[in-house]
Every structure is written in structure tokens, then in C-alpha cells.
Amino acid sequence: MNEIYVSTDVETDGPIPGPHSMLSFGSAAYLADKTLVDTYSTNLETLAGAAGAPDTMAWWQTQPEAWAACRKEPQSPENAMRNYLAWLKQLPGKPVFVAYPAGFDFLFVYWYLIRFAGESPFSHSALDVKSYAMAMLKRGYRESTKRNMPRHWFDKLPHTHQALDDAIEQGAMFCNMLAENLAAKTTPNLRDSGKVRNQ
């Protein structure tokens, strides 16, 4: 079965789920050749008993358009995650969670899937774009930032802090990286080829 790269971005009101809530999330399902198969996005009602973290809410005050967008017509977490689970299962391939940073976005999506839908088609794993960049750039993790990445990895797509926009943008970037990495893998190593010829 082919892999489907499900680039996902979340917007939250705090650093961890439970005490804080996921406000919205968006997923863009890509084939390896950067074909955008489908998208899913939704806004969510906040969790009962949860509250926004002061520093996160202060940041939201600097992003009024994004805040308004993520608070429009929110669904209950139960409906949102059950619908998301059904969407993931109808994708034409095995879903691979992709995010930047995966450690944050996957934390929320996995917690919400298990809590409200009872399962995760991603299993326990997620692909972190920054870690992938570290391997490709052969640099330290903290040096593998966007400013040190080659410009041809980036398409001219908006980064708006609206979940689906950002998921589409980072998914296209990941596909560009994937294509370059796979092309390098299939390019013959001239030194090794010379050894074969000389044997």
C-alpha cells in the first residue's frame, strides 16, 4: 500500500492537551510526488475545565485574524475527531503523520484521537520535518532551521497561522525535500562505481 503523507498543523491555547485545548487543526494529504489528494480542517470547542495558558493567549492577541478564523463555527471534539478518523481511513494509502515540529502537533492530534475517537491510524509515530532536514543537511538539529534550508525547498505558499494554510505549506516543503532525497539515493556513487569497474 502506498504511503500518504498527512501534513498537519494545530492551533492551541496552551502547550499540552488536557489542561489546554486544541482550537483548530488542518491536514493536507500528499502523495510522494506532491499531488495534494485531499484536505481536512476543523475548529474545535475547548475542553471542559481547560483554560488558555497566559503566554499563549498573549500571543494570540497579536494574531487577531488567525484567532477569529480558529474560533469560527467550532465542533465538539467528539464529532471533529470521529470525522477526522473517517477521513483518514478513506485516504488511498497508509497515512504517515508529518509536522514541523511533530513533537508538538502530534502530541495534540494523537491525544485527541485516542480520547475522542478511540484509535489512531498513525499508530504511535510521526515524521518530523526538522529532523528530516537535519539528516539531509548533515548539520546539528538546532542548526537545521528554515533560514539554513535551501530556498528551492520552499514553494510560494502562505504561512498564516491558520491550520490548513500552514499544513499545505509545510506538506509541499516536505515533498520537495523527499523528492530531492530520493533522487540522491538513486544517483550512482561514482567512487563505488569505479571500484566495481576496476574489479
TIZAFI-385486 format. One record per residue (C-alpha): residue number from 1; x, y, z negated. Coordinates in steps of 0.1 Angstrom, whole numbers, plus 5000, padded with zeros to 4 digits. Each point is the difference from the previous one (the first is absolute). Layout:
<tilums>
TILUM;NUM;X;Y;Z
...
</tilums>
This chain:
<tilums>
TILUM;1;5000;5000;5000
TILUM;2;5013;5035;5009
TILUM;3;5008;5025;4973
TILUM;4;4980;5032;4997
TILUM;5;5018;5028;4983
TILUM;6;4975;5018;4977
TILUM;7;5016;5034;4993
TILUM;8;4982;5013;4970
TILUM;9;5001;5033;4980
TILUM;10;4982;5007;4968
TILUM;11;4990;5032;4982
TILUM;12;4996;4999;4963
TILUM;13;4995;5021;4969
TILUM;14;5029;4985;4980
TILUM;15;5029;4976;5001
TILUM;16;4984;4966;4992
TILUM;17;4965;4984;5005
TILUM;18;4978;4995;4970
TILUM;19;5007;5031;4980
TILUM;20;4998;5019;5033
TILUM;21;4981;4995;5032
TILUM;22;5006;4995;5037
TILUM;23;4982;5028;5017
TILUM;24;5003;4989;5036
TILUM;25;5020;4977;5022
TILUM;26;5005;4994;5037
TILUM;27;5014;4971;5019
TILUM;28;5011;4999;5037
TILUM;29;5004;4965;5014
TILUM;30;5029;4998;5026
TILUM;31;5013;4973;5022
TILUM;32;5038;4998;5002
TILUM;33;4999;5018;5034
TILUM;34;4983;5031;4982
TILUM;35;4966;4992;5013
TILUM;36;4975;5014;4975
TILUM;37;4975;4973;4996
TILUM;38;4976;5015;4975
TILUM;39;4998;5024;4970
TILUM;40;4982;5000;4966
TILUM;41;4997;5029;4976
TILUM;42;4978;5009;4971
TILUM;43;4996;5022;4970
TILUM;44;4993;4985;4966
TILUM;45;4982;5010;4969
TILUM;46;5023;5003;4970
TILUM;47;5002;4972;4975
TILUM;48;4979;5000;4969
TILUM;49;5020;5013;4971
TILUM;50;5029;5011;5022
TILUM;51;5014;5036;5002
TILUM;52;5023;5019;5023
TILUM;53;5036;5004;4988
TILUM;54;5008;5037;4994
TILUM;55;5030;5001;5023
TILUM;56;4982;4983;5028
TILUM;57;4970;5022;4997
TILUM;58;5022;5031;5000
TILUM;59;5015;4987;5033
TILUM;60;4965;4996;5014
TILUM;61;4993;5036;4993
TILUM;62;5027;5008;5027
TILUM;63;4982;4978;5025
TILUM;64;4964;5013;5002
TILUM;65;4992;4986;5035
TILUM;66;5013;4966;4992
TILUM;67;4981;5000;4966
TILUM;68;4968;5009;5017
TILUM;69;5005;4973;5026
TILUM;70;5006;4972;4974
TILUM;71;4969;5010;4979
TILUM;72;4975;4999;5029
TILUM;73;4974;4973;4997
TILUM;74;5018;4976;4977
TILUM;75;4990;4964;4998
TILUM;76;5000;4978;4969
TILUM;77;5032;4980;4996
TILUM;78;4980;4968;5003
TILUM;79;4986;5009;5034
TILUM;80;5031;5015;5013
TILUM;81;5023;4971;4992
TILUM;82;4975;4973;5011
TILUM;83;4996;5018;5033
TILUM;84;5038;5004;5003
TILUM;85;5005;4963;4993
TILUM;86;4975;4991;5028
TILUM;87;5018;5024;5024
TILUM;88;5034;4984;4992
TILUM;89;4986;4965;5007
TILUM;90;4986;5009;5034
TILUM;91;5034;5013;5013
TILUM;92;5015;4979;5028
TILUM;93;5030;4989;4980
TILUM;94;5015;4995;4966
TILUM;95;5001;5034;4982
TILUM;96;5033;5013;4987
TILUM;97;4998;5030;4976
TILUM;98;5023;5028;5011
TILUM;99;5005;5032;4980
TILUM;100;5024;5028;4991
TILUM;101;5005;4995;4971
TILUM;102;4985;4965;4997
TILUM;103;5006;4999;4963
TILUM;104;4974;5027;4994
TILUM;105;4974;4994;5027
TILUM;106;5000;4962;4996
TILUM;107;4996;5003;4963
TILUM;108;4967;5018;5004
TILUM;109;4986;4980;5029
TILUM;110;5009;4966;4985
TILUM;111;4986;5010;4966
TILUM;112;4967;5012;5016
TILUM;113;4997;4970;5023
TILUM;114;5004;4975;4971
TILUM;115;4978;5020;4976
TILUM;116;4972;5007;5024
TILUM;117;5002;4974;5028
TILUM;118;5016;4971;4982
TILUM;119;5028;4993;5025
TILUM;120;5028;5016;5021
TILUM;121;5006;4989;5036
TILUM;122;5035;5015;4996
TILUM;123;5008;4975;4972
TILUM;124;5026;5016;4977
TILUM;125;5022;5016;5025
TILUM;126;5005;5033;5018
TILUM;127;5025;5013;5025
TILUM;128;5017;5032;4989
TILUM;129;5009;5023;5029
TILUM;130;5029;5017;4981
TILUM;131;5015;4966;4991
TILUM;132;4998;4990;5037
TILUM;133;5017;5033;5009
TILUM;134;5027;4993;4975
TILUM;135;5009;4967;5017
TILUM;136;4999;5016;5035
TILUM;137;5020;5031;4990
TILUM;138;5025;4980;4979
TILUM;139;4998;5026;4973
TILUM;140;4991;5001;4964
TILUM;141;4964;5000;4991
TILUM;142;5000;5036;4986
TILUM;143;5017;5012;5032
TILUM;144;4974;4983;5022
TILUM;145;4977;5030;5000
TILUM;146;4981;5014;5030
TILUM;147;5025;5028;5004
TILUM;148;5027;4974;5007
TILUM;149;4979;4980;5024
TILUM;150;5004;5004;5038
TILUM;151;4974;5023;5016
TILUM;152;4989;4974;5025
TILUM;153;4984;4980;4972
TILUM;154;4975;5028;4996
TILUM;155;4970;5006;5022
TILUM;156;4983;5034;5001
TILUM;157;4972;4991;4977
TILUM;158;4986;5020;4971
TILUM;159;5008;4995;4963
TILUM;160;4971;5016;4982
TILUM;161;4998;4982;4967
TILUM;162;4967;4985;5013
TILUM;163;5004;4963;4997
TILUM;164;4991;4988;5035
TILUM;165;5021;5027;5017
TILUM;166;5030;4990;4980
TILUM;167;4994;4963;5005
TILUM;168;5000;5005;5037
TILUM;169;5031;5021;5000
TILUM;170;5021;4976;4978
TILUM;171;4987;4970;5020
TILUM;172;5012;5014;5033
TILUM;173;5034;5008;4984
TILUM;174;5002;4964;4987
TILUM;175;4992;4986;5034
TILUM;176;5028;5022;5015
TILUM;177;5024;4986;4975
TILUM;178;4988;4965;5005
TILUM;179;5005;5002;5038
TILUM;180;5035;5014;4996
TILUM;181;5010;4973;4975
TILUM;182;4986;4972;5021
TILUM;183;5017;5013;5031
TILUM;184;5033;5001;4982
TILUM;185;4995;4964;4988
TILUM;186;4996;4988;5036
TILUM;187;5029;5019;5014
TILUM;188;5030;4976;5004
TILUM;189;5029;5006;4977
TILUM;190;5029;5006;5024
TILUM;191;5026;4988;4976
TILUM;192;4982;4968;4994
TILUM;193;4994;4996;5038
TILUM;194;5037;5004;5006
TILUM;195;5007;4972;4976
TILUM;196;4976;4977;5018
TILUM;197;5015;5008;5034
TILUM;198;5035;4994;4987
TILUM;199;4993;4966;4984
</tilums>
